[in-house]
């Protein structure tokens, strides 16, 4: 499953693996349990290109870990 960034108002950014259909739904923060909204990264990403962490950016605004077979 792809990884998405979420922003907790109390704790800050965290990432979670979720289905594409669930990506825009609020998610409970793993630290405090408060609802966190998806954080949209505004930097441009090319489909299939690698970022500085070695993860690639997909067309749904998600990141793929090395060896990911979701696409």
PDB file of N, CA, C and O in Angstrom:
ATOM      1  N   UNK A   1       0.842  -1.188   0.000  1.00  0.00           N
ATOM      2  CA  UNK A   1       0.000   0.000   0.000  1.00  0.00           C
ATOM      3  C   UNK A   1       0.880   1.240   0.000  1.00  0.00           C
ATOM      4  O   UNK A   1       1.981   1.219   0.549  1.00  0.00           O
ATOM      5  N   UNK A   2       0.410   2.307  -0.603  1.00  0.00           N
ATOM      6  CA  UNK A   2       1.189   3.549  -0.634  1.00  0.00           C
ATOM      7  C   UNK A   2       1.196   4.255   0.721  1.00  0.00           C
ATOM      8  O   UNK A   2       0.320   4.029   1.556  1.00  0.00           O
ATOM      9  N   UNK A   3       2.181   5.100   0.923  1.00  0.00           N
ATOM     10  CA  UNK A   3       2.313   5.900   2.142  1.00  0.00           C
ATOM     11  C   UNK A   3       1.893   7.337   1.856  1.00  0.00           C
ATOM     12  O   UNK A   3       2.207   7.892   0.803  1.00  0.00           O
ATOM     13  N   UNK A   4       1.177   7.930   2.815  1.00  0.00           N
ATOM     14  CA  UNK A   4       0.737   9.318   2.719  1.00  0.00           C
ATOM     15  C   UNK A   4       1.166  10.057   3.987  1.00  0.00           C
ATOM     16  O   UNK A   4       1.338   9.446   5.042  1.00  0.00           O
ATOM     17  N   UNK A   5       1.337  11.371   3.873  1.00  0.00           N
ATOM     18  CA  UNK A   5       1.660  12.218   5.017  1.00  0.00           C
ATOM     19  C   UNK A   5       0.380  12.797   5.599  1.00  0.00           C
ATOM     20  O   UNK A   5      -0.532  13.185   4.869  1.00  0.00           O
ATOM     21  N   UNK A   6       0.326  12.849   6.939  1.00  0.00           N
ATOM     22  CA  UNK A   6      -0.802  13.441   7.655  1.00  0.00           C
ATOM     23  C   UNK A   6      -0.246  14.445   8.646  1.00  0.00           C
ATOM     24  O   UNK A   6       0.879  14.302   9.125  1.00  0.00           O
ATOM     25  N   UNK A   7      -1.052  15.476   8.954  1.00  0.00           N
ATOM     26  CA  UNK A   7      -0.606  16.560   9.826  1.00  0.00           C
ATOM     27  C   UNK A   7      -1.509  16.650  11.044  1.00  0.00           C
ATOM     28  O   UNK A   7      -2.662  17.068  10.940  1.00  0.00           O
ATOM     29  N   UNK A   8      -0.983  16.255  12.201  1.00  0.00           N
ATOM     30  CA  UNK A   8      -1.719  16.354  13.461  1.00  0.00           C
ATOM     31  C   UNK A   8      -1.535  17.769  14.002  1.00  0.00           C
ATOM     32  O   UNK A   8      -0.404  18.250  14.068  1.00  0.00           O
ATOM     33  N   UNK A   9      -2.620  18.453  14.392  1.00  0.00           N
ATOM     34  CA  UNK A   9      -2.477  19.817  14.911  1.00  0.00           C
ATOM     35  C   UNK A   9      -1.642  19.882  16.192  1.00  0.00           C
ATOM     36  O   UNK A   9      -1.048  20.921  16.483  1.00  0.00           O
ATOM     37  N   UNK A  10      -1.587  18.795  16.960  1.00  0.00           N
ATOM     38  CA  UNK A  10      -0.835  18.778  18.213  1.00  0.00           C
ATOM     39  C   UNK A  10       0.591  18.256  18.056  1.00  0.00           C
ATOM     40  O   UNK A  10       1.521  18.799  18.653  1.00  0.00           O
ATOM     41  N   UNK A  11       0.766  17.211  17.260  1.00  0.00           N
ATOM     42  CA  UNK A  11       2.058  16.513  17.189  1.00  0.00           C
ATOM     43  C   UNK A  11       2.862  16.762  15.917  1.00  0.00           C
ATOM     44  O   UNK A  11       4.069  16.518  15.893  1.00  0.00           O
ATOM     45  N   UNK A  12       2.214  17.240  14.866  1.00  0.00           N
ATOM     46  CA  UNK A  12       2.926  17.496  13.624  1.00  0.00           C
ATOM     47  C   UNK A  12       2.749  16.375  12.617  1.00  0.00           C
ATOM     48  O   UNK A  12       1.795  15.600  12.689  1.00  0.00           O
ATOM     49  N   UNK A  13       3.686  16.299  11.671  1.00  0.00           N
ATOM     50  CA  UNK A  13       3.584  15.363  10.552  1.00  0.00           C
ATOM     51  C   UNK A  13       3.905  13.932  10.951  1.00  0.00           C
ATOM     52  O   UNK A  13       4.777  13.686  11.784  1.00  0.00           O
ATOM     53  N   UNK A  14       3.184  12.985  10.340  1.00  0.00           N
ATOM     54  CA  UNK A  14       3.494  11.566  10.429  1.00  0.00           C
ATOM     55  C   UNK A  14       3.045  10.936   9.125  1.00  0.00           C
ATOM     56  O   UNK A  14       2.294  11.548   8.365  1.00  0.00           O
ATOM     57  N   UNK A  15       3.495   9.718   8.857  1.00  0.00           N
ATOM     58  CA  UNK A  15       3.100   9.043   7.636  1.00  0.00           C
ATOM     59  C   UNK A  15       2.355   7.761   7.975  1.00  0.00           C
ATOM     60  O   UNK A  15       2.553   7.162   9.031  1.00  0.00           O
ATOM     61  N   UNK A  16       1.493   7.360   7.048  1.00  0.00           N
ATOM     62  CA  UNK A  16       0.711   6.149   7.244  1.00  0.00           C
ATOM     63  C   UNK A  16       0.481   5.467   5.908  1.00  0.00           C
ATOM     64  O   UNK A  16       0.357   6.125   4.875  1.00  0.00           O
ATOM     65  N   UNK A  17       0.426   4.159   5.937  1.00  0.00           N
ATOM     66  CA  UNK A  17       0.122   3.360   4.755  1.00  0.00           C
ATOM     67  C   UNK A  17      -1.396   3.185   4.696  1.00  0.00           C
ATOM     68  O   UNK A  17      -2.011   2.679   5.635  1.00  0.00           O
ATOM     69  N   UNK A  18      -1.991   3.612   3.577  1.00  0.00           N
ATOM     70  CA  UNK A  18      -3.445   3.535   3.434  1.00  0.00           C
ATOM     71  C   UNK A  18      -3.813   3.210   2.004  1.00  0.00           C
ATOM     72  O   UNK A  18      -3.018   3.401   1.083  1.00  0.00           O
ATOM     73  N   UNK A  19      -5.033   2.713   1.827  1.00  0.00           N
ATOM     74  CA  UNK A  19      -5.565   2.480   0.492  1.00  0.00           C
ATOM     75  C   UNK A  19      -5.789   3.831  -0.188  1.00  0.00           C
ATOM     76  O   UNK A  19      -6.061   4.828   0.480  1.00  0.00           O
ATOM     77  N   UNK A  20      -5.678   3.861  -1.493  1.00  0.00           N
ATOM     78  CA  UNK A  20      -5.878   5.097  -2.243  1.00  0.00           C
ATOM     79  C   UNK A  20      -7.259   5.682  -1.961  1.00  0.00           C
ATOM     80  O   UNK A  20      -7.393   6.899  -1.831  1.00  0.00           O
ATOM     81  N   UNK A  21      -8.286   4.839  -1.865  1.00  0.00           N
ATOM     82  CA  UNK A  21      -9.649   5.309  -1.622  1.00  0.00           C
ATOM     83  C   UNK A  21      -9.814   5.967  -0.251  1.00  0.00           C
ATOM     84  O   UNK A  21     -10.755   6.736  -0.052  1.00  0.00           O
ATOM     85  N   UNK A  22      -8.923   5.681   0.692  1.00  0.00           N
ATOM     86  CA  UNK A  22      -9.004   6.232   2.054  1.00  0.00           C
ATOM     87  C   UNK A  22      -8.071   7.410   2.284  1.00  0.00           C
ATOM     88  O   UNK A  22      -8.091   8.005   3.362  1.00  0.00           O
ATOM     89  N   UNK A  23      -7.259   7.759   1.304  1.00  0.00           N
ATOM     90  CA  UNK A  23      -6.171   8.717   1.509  1.00  0.00           C
ATOM     91  C   UNK A  23      -6.616  10.085   1.998  1.00  0.00           C
ATOM     92  O   UNK A  23      -5.867  10.734   2.728  1.00  0.00           O
ATOM     93  N   UNK A  24      -7.818  10.556   1.623  1.00  0.00           N
ATOM     94  CA  UNK A  24      -8.259  11.895   2.005  1.00  0.00           C
ATOM     95  C   UNK A  24      -9.090  11.922   3.285  1.00  0.00           C
ATOM     96  O   UNK A  24      -9.477  12.996   3.745  1.00  0.00           O
ATOM     97  N   UNK A  25      -9.368  10.764   3.861  1.00  0.00           N
ATOM     98  CA  UNK A  25     -10.117  10.710   5.117  1.00  0.00           C
ATOM     99  C   UNK A  25      -9.177  11.033   6.274  1.00  0.00           C
ATOM    100  O   UNK A  25      -8.001  10.670   6.255  1.00  0.00           O
ATOM    101  N   UNK A  26      -9.721  11.732   7.294  1.00  0.00           N
ATOM    102  CA  UNK A  26      -8.921  12.037   8.478  1.00  0.00           C
ATOM    103  C   UNK A  26      -8.473  10.725   9.125  1.00  0.00           C
ATOM    104  O   UNK A  26      -9.154   9.705   9.030  1.00  0.00           O
ATOM    105  N   UNK A  27      -7.325  10.774   9.779  1.00  0.00           N
ATOM    106  CA  UNK A  27      -6.739   9.601  10.415  1.00  0.00           C
ATOM    107  C   UNK A  27      -6.335   9.974  11.835  1.00  0.00           C
ATOM    108  O   UNK A  27      -5.811  11.064  12.063  1.00  0.00           O
ATOM    109  N   UNK A  28      -6.572   9.087  12.784  1.00  0.00           N
ATOM    110  CA  UNK A  28      -6.175   9.351  14.171  1.00  0.00           C
ATOM    111  C   UNK A  28      -4.651   9.367  14.282  1.00  0.00           C
ATOM    112  O   UNK A  28      -3.976   8.471  13.776  1.00  0.00           O
ATOM    113  N   UNK A  29      -4.123  10.380  14.941  1.00  0.00           N
ATOM    114  CA  UNK A  29      -2.686  10.492  15.175  1.00  0.00           C
ATOM    115  C   UNK A  29      -2.237   9.313  16.041  1.00  0.00           C
ATOM    116  O   UNK A  29      -2.879   9.018  17.049  1.00  0.00           O
ATOM    117  N   UNK A  30      -1.148   8.633  15.667  1.00  0.00           N
ATOM    118  CA  UNK A  30      -0.684   7.496  16.468  1.00  0.00           C
ATOM    119  C   UNK A  30      -0.149   7.898  17.848  1.00  0.00           C
ATOM    120  O   UNK A  30      -0.059   7.052  18.737  1.00  0.00           O
ATOM    121  N   UNK A  31       0.208   9.179  18.040  1.00  0.00           N
ATOM    122  CA  UNK A  31       0.738   9.631  19.328  1.00  0.00           C
ATOM    123  C   UNK A  31      -0.346  10.077  20.298  1.00  0.00           C
ATOM    124  O   UNK A  31      -0.346   9.684  21.465  1.00  0.00           O
ATOM    125  N   UNK A  32      -1.282  10.910  19.804  1.00  0.00           N
ATOM    126  CA  UNK A  32      -2.266  11.492  20.717  1.00  0.00           C
ATOM    127  C   UNK A  32      -3.710  11.103  20.410  1.00  0.00           C
ATOM    128  O   UNK A  32      -4.591  11.299  21.247  1.00  0.00           O
ATOM    129  N   UNK A  33      -3.964  10.553  19.218  1.00  0.00           N
ATOM    130  CA  UNK A  33      -5.317  10.136  18.858  1.00  0.00           C
ATOM    131  C   UNK A  33      -6.174  11.219  18.236  1.00  0.00           C
ATOM    132  O   UNK A  33      -7.292  10.940  17.803  1.00  0.00           O
ATOM    133  N   UNK A  34      -5.680  12.457  18.178  1.00  0.00           N
ATOM    134  CA  UNK A  34      -6.446  13.538  17.548  1.00  0.00           C
ATOM    135  C   UNK A  34      -6.584  13.272  16.046  1.00  0.00           C
ATOM    136  O   UNK A  34      -5.707  12.651  15.443  1.00  0.00           O
ATOM    137  N   UNK A  35      -7.676  13.737  15.443  1.00  0.00           N
ATOM    138  CA  UNK A  35      -7.825  13.560  13.991  1.00  0.00           C
ATOM    139  C   UNK A  35      -6.808  14.411  13.228  1.00  0.00           C
ATOM    140  O   UNK A  35      -6.606  15.588  13.530  1.00  0.00           O
ATOM    141  N   UNK A  36      -6.184  13.797  12.252  1.00  0.00           N
ATOM    142  CA  UNK A  36      -5.177  14.479  11.431  1.00  0.00           C
ATOM    143  C   UNK A  36      -5.634  14.440   9.982  1.00  0.00           C
ATOM    144  O   UNK A  36      -6.117  13.417   9.497  1.00  0.00           O
ATOM    145  N   UNK A  37      -5.476  15.556   9.304  1.00  0.00           N
ATOM    146  CA  UNK A  37      -5.822  15.664   7.891  1.00  0.00           C
ATOM    147  C   UNK A  37      -4.615  15.321   7.041  1.00  0.00           C
ATOM    148  O   UNK A  37      -3.471  15.465   7.472  1.00  0.00           O
ATOM    149  N   UNK A  38      -4.882  14.869   5.840  1.00  0.00           N
ATOM    150  CA  UNK A  38      -3.801  14.548   4.914  1.00  0.00           C
ATOM    151  C   UNK A  38      -3.013  15.808   4.579  1.00  0.00           C
ATOM    152  O   UNK A  38      -3.591  16.864   4.322  1.00  0.00           O
ATOM    153  N   UNK A  39      -1.705  15.687   4.583  1.00  0.00           N
ATOM    154  CA  UNK A  39      -0.805  16.797   4.240  1.00  0.00           C
ATOM    155  C   UNK A  39      -0.418  16.640   2.781  1.00  0.00           C
ATOM    156  O   UNK A  39       0.190  15.641   2.397  1.00  0.00           O
ATOM    157  N   UNK A  40      -0.767  17.619   1.977  1.00  0.00           N
ATOM    158  CA  UNK A  40      -0.436  17.586   0.553  1.00  0.00           C
ATOM    159  C   UNK A  40       0.892  18.294   0.356  1.00  0.00           C
ATOM    160  O   UNK A  40       1.023  19.476   0.672  1.00  0.00           O
ATOM    161  N   UNK A  41       1.869  17.581  -0.161  1.00  0.00           N
ATOM    162  CA  UNK A  41       3.172  18.158  -0.452  1.00  0.00           C
ATOM    163  C   UNK A  41       3.032  18.980  -1.727  1.00  0.00           C
ATOM    164  O   UNK A  41       2.567  18.468  -2.745  1.00  0.00           O
ATOM    165  N   UNK A  42       3.423  20.231  -1.682  1.00  0.00           N
ATOM    166  CA  UNK A  42       3.234  21.120  -2.820  1.00  0.00           C
ATOM    167  C   UNK A  42       4.398  21.124  -3.799  1.00  0.00           C
ATOM    168  O   UNK A  42       4.315  21.767  -4.846  1.00  0.00           O
ATOM    169  N   UNK A  43       5.500  20.411  -3.480  1.00  0.00           N
ATOM    170  CA  UNK A  43       6.599  20.369  -4.443  1.00  0.00           C
ATOM    171  C   UNK A  43       6.212  19.463  -5.601  1.00  0.00           C
ATOM    172  O   UNK A  43       5.510  18.468  -5.417  1.00  0.00           O
ATOM    173  N   UNK A  44       6.670  19.811  -6.782  1.00  0.00           N
ATOM    174  CA  UNK A  44       6.338  19.036  -7.972  1.00  0.00           C
ATOM    175  C   UNK A  44       7.011  17.669  -7.911  1.00  0.00           C
ATOM    176  O   UNK A  44       8.158  17.542  -7.483  1.00  0.00           O
ATOM    177  N   UNK A  45       6.280  16.662  -8.344  1.00  0.00           N
ATOM    178  CA  UNK A  45       6.827  15.302  -8.387  1.00  0.00           C
ATOM    179  C   UNK A  45       6.537  14.709  -9.749  1.00  0.00           C
ATOM    180  O   UNK A  45       5.452  14.890 -10.301  1.00  0.00           O
ATOM    181  N   UNK A  46       7.505  14.006 -10.281  1.00  0.00           N
ATOM    182  CA  UNK A  46       7.289  13.363 -11.560  1.00  0.00           C
ATOM    183  C   UNK A  46       6.857  11.928 -11.315  1.00  0.00           C
ATOM    184  O   UNK A  46       7.379  11.264 -10.420  1.00  0.00           O
ATOM    185  N   UNK A  47       5.924  11.457 -12.093  1.00  0.00           N
ATOM    186  CA  UNK A  47       5.427  10.098 -11.939  1.00  0.00           C
ATOM    187  C   UNK A  47       6.558   9.131 -12.210  1.00  0.00           C
ATOM    188  O   UNK A  47       7.182   9.164 -13.270  1.00  0.00           O
ATOM    189  N   UNK A  48       6.818   8.266 -11.237  1.00  0.00           N
ATOM    190  CA  UNK A  48       7.871   7.275 -11.384  1.00  0.00           C
ATOM    191  C   UNK A  48       9.264   7.780 -11.074  1.00  0.00           C
ATOM    192  O   UNK A  48      10.211   6.994 -11.088  1.00  0.00           O
ATOM    193  N   UNK A  49       9.424   9.076 -10.792  1.00  0.00           N
ATOM    194  CA  UNK A  49      10.736   9.614 -10.465  1.00  0.00           C
ATOM    195  C   UNK A  49      11.083   9.326  -9.024  1.00  0.00           C
ATOM    196  O   UNK A  49      10.191   9.108  -8.204  1.00  0.00           O
ATOM    197  N   UNK A  50      12.346   9.322  -8.706  1.00  0.00           N
ATOM    198  CA  UNK A  50      12.769   9.055  -7.337  1.00  0.00           C
ATOM    199  C   UNK A  50      13.070  10.368  -6.636  1.00  0.00           C
ATOM    200  O   UNK A  50      13.626  11.287  -7.237  1.00  0.00           O
ATOM    201  N   UNK A  51      12.699  10.455  -5.353  1.00  0.00           N
ATOM    202  CA  UNK A  51      13.047  11.633  -4.571  1.00  0.00           C
ATOM    203  C   UNK A  51      14.336  11.354  -3.811  1.00  0.00           C
ATOM    204  O   UNK A  51      14.983  10.335  -4.051  1.00  0.00           O
ATOM    205  N   UNK A  52      14.715  12.233  -2.905  1.00  0.00           N
ATOM    206  CA  UNK A  52      16.000  12.103  -2.229  1.00  0.00           C
ATOM    207  C   UNK A  52      16.058  10.909  -1.284  1.00  0.00           C
ATOM    208  O   UNK A  52      17.154  10.489  -0.915  1.00  0.00           O
ATOM    209  N   UNK A  53      14.914  10.343  -0.876  1.00  0.00           N
ATOM    210  CA  UNK A  53      14.899   9.190   0.022  1.00  0.00           C
ATOM    211  C   UNK A  53      14.904   7.870  -0.736  1.00  0.00           C
ATOM    212  O   UNK A  53      14.933   6.808  -0.115  1.00  0.00           O
ATOM    213  N   UNK A  54      14.875   7.915  -2.082  1.00  0.00           N
ATOM    214  CA  UNK A  54      14.834   6.699  -2.862  1.00  0.00           C
ATOM    215  C   UNK A  54      13.425   6.188  -3.093  1.00  0.00           C
ATOM    216  O   UNK A  54      13.241   5.147  -3.724  1.00  0.00           O
ATOM    217  N   UNK A  55      12.426   6.906  -2.590  1.00  0.00           N
ATOM    218  CA  UNK A  55      11.039   6.539  -2.819  1.00  0.00           C
ATOM    219  C   UNK A  55      10.586   7.213  -4.098  1.00  0.00           C
ATOM    220  O   UNK A  55      11.114   8.266  -4.454  1.00  0.00           O
ATOM    221  N   UNK A  56       9.630   6.637  -4.793  1.00  0.00           N
ATOM    222  CA  UNK A  56       9.150   7.274  -6.008  1.00  0.00           C
ATOM    223  C   UNK A  56       7.788   7.890  -5.768  1.00  0.00           C
ATOM    224  O   UNK A  56       7.029   7.411  -4.926  1.00  0.00           O
ATOM    225  N   UNK A  57       7.472   8.944  -6.497  1.00  0.00           N
ATOM    226  CA  UNK A  57       6.208   9.647  -6.353  1.00  0.00           C
ATOM    227  C   UNK A  57       5.238   9.158  -7.413  1.00  0.00           C
ATOM    228  O   UNK A  57       5.588   9.048  -8.589  1.00  0.00           O
ATOM    229  N   UNK A  58       4.035   8.870  -6.994  1.00  0.00           N
ATOM    230  CA  UNK A  58       3.014   8.398  -7.919  1.00  0.00           C
ATOM    231  C   UNK A  58       2.049   9.502  -8.297  1.00  0.00           C
ATOM    232  O   UNK A  58       2.133  10.618  -7.783  1.00  0.00           O
ATOM    233  N   UNK A  59       1.140   9.189  -9.193  1.00  0.00           N
ATOM    234  CA  UNK A  59       0.219  10.191  -9.702  1.00  0.00           C
ATOM    235  C   UNK A  59      -0.880  10.546  -8.714  1.00  0.00           C
ATOM    236  O   UNK A  59      -1.616  11.503  -8.956  1.00  0.00           O
ATOM    237  N   UNK A  60      -1.025   9.817  -7.612  1.00  0.00           N
ATOM    238  CA  UNK A  60      -2.051  10.112  -6.617  1.00  0.00           C
ATOM    239  C   UNK A  60      -1.483  10.897  -5.441  1.00  0.00           C
ATOM    240  O   UNK A  60      -2.164  11.044  -4.426  1.00  0.00           O
ATOM    241  N   UNK A  61      -0.269  11.399  -5.545  1.00  0.00           N
ATOM    242  CA  UNK A  61       0.340  12.134  -4.443  1.00  0.00           C
ATOM    243  C   UNK A  61       0.836  11.222  -3.347  1.00  0.00           C
ATOM    244  O   UNK A  61       0.899  11.631  -2.188  1.00  0.00           O
ATOM    245  N   UNK A  62       1.190   9.999  -3.683  1.00  0.00           N
ATOM    246  CA  UNK A  62       1.650   9.031  -2.701  1.00  0.00           C
ATOM    247  C   UNK A  62       3.121   8.730  -2.927  1.00  0.00           C
ATOM    248  O   UNK A  62       3.692   9.103  -3.952  1.00  0.00           O
ATOM    249  N   UNK A  63       3.726   8.058  -1.967  1.00  0.00           N
ATOM    250  CA  UNK A  63       5.102   7.598  -2.105  1.00  0.00           C
ATOM    251  C   UNK A  63       5.103   6.083  -2.094  1.00  0.00           C
ATOM    252  O   UNK A  63       4.286   5.458  -1.418  1.00  0.00           O
ATOM    253  N   UNK A  64       6.002   5.508  -2.828  1.00  0.00           N
ATOM    254  CA  UNK A  64       6.161   4.059  -2.864  1.00  0.00           C
ATOM    255  C   UNK A  64       7.481   3.718  -2.213  1.00  0.00           C
ATOM    256  O   UNK A  64       8.502   4.337  -2.515  1.00  0.00           O
ATOM    257  N   UNK A  65       7.477   2.752  -1.331  1.00  0.00           N
ATOM    258  CA  UNK A  65       8.710   2.257  -0.715  1.00  0.00           C
ATOM    259  C   UNK A  65       9.403   1.337  -1.706  1.00  0.00           C
ATOM    260  O   UNK A  65       8.751   0.779  -2.588  1.00  0.00           O
ATOM    261  N   UNK A  66      10.679   1.174  -1.579  1.00  0.00           N
ATOM    262  CA  UNK A  66      11.419   0.265  -2.439  1.00  0.00           C
ATOM    263  C   UNK A  66      10.809  -1.125  -2.403  1.00  0.00           C
ATOM    264  O   UNK A  66      10.512  -1.644  -1.327  1.00  0.00           O
ATOM    265  N   UNK A  67      10.620  -1.726  -3.554  1.00  0.00           N
ATOM    266  CA  UNK A  67      10.034  -3.048  -3.626  1.00  0.00           C
ATOM    267  C   UNK A  67       8.526  -3.075  -3.591  1.00  0.00           C
ATOM    268  O   UNK A  67       7.927  -4.150  -3.556  1.00  0.00           O
ATOM    269  N   UNK A  68       7.903  -1.916  -3.599  1.00  0.00           N
ATOM    270  CA  UNK A  68       6.444  -1.824  -3.574  1.00  0.00           C
ATOM    271  C   UNK A  68       5.874  -2.457  -4.847  1.00  0.00           C
ATOM    272  O   UNK A  68       6.397  -2.239  -5.939  1.00  0.00           O
ATOM    273  N   UNK A  69       4.818  -3.230  -4.705  1.00  0.00           N
ATOM    274  CA  UNK A  69       4.206  -3.864  -5.871  1.00  0.00           C
ATOM    275  C   UNK A  69       2.761  -3.419  -6.063  1.00  0.00           C
ATOM    276  O   UNK A  69       1.960  -4.151  -6.645  1.00  0.00           O
ATOM    277  N   UNK A  70       2.423  -2.229  -5.582  1.00  0.00           N
ATOM    278  CA  UNK A  70       1.020  -1.797  -5.643  1.00  0.00           C
ATOM    279  C   UNK A  70       0.619  -1.253  -7.007  1.00  0.00           C
ATOM    280  O   UNK A  70      -0.577  -1.134  -7.273  1.00  0.00           O
ATOM    281  N   UNK A  71       1.556  -0.920  -7.878  1.00  0.00           N
ATOM    282  CA  UNK A  71       1.198  -0.346  -9.183  1.00  0.00           C
ATOM    283  C   UNK A  71       1.716  -1.189 -10.319  1.00  0.00           C
ATOM    284  O   UNK A  71       1.505  -0.853 -11.484  1.00  0.00           O
TER     285      UNK A  71
END
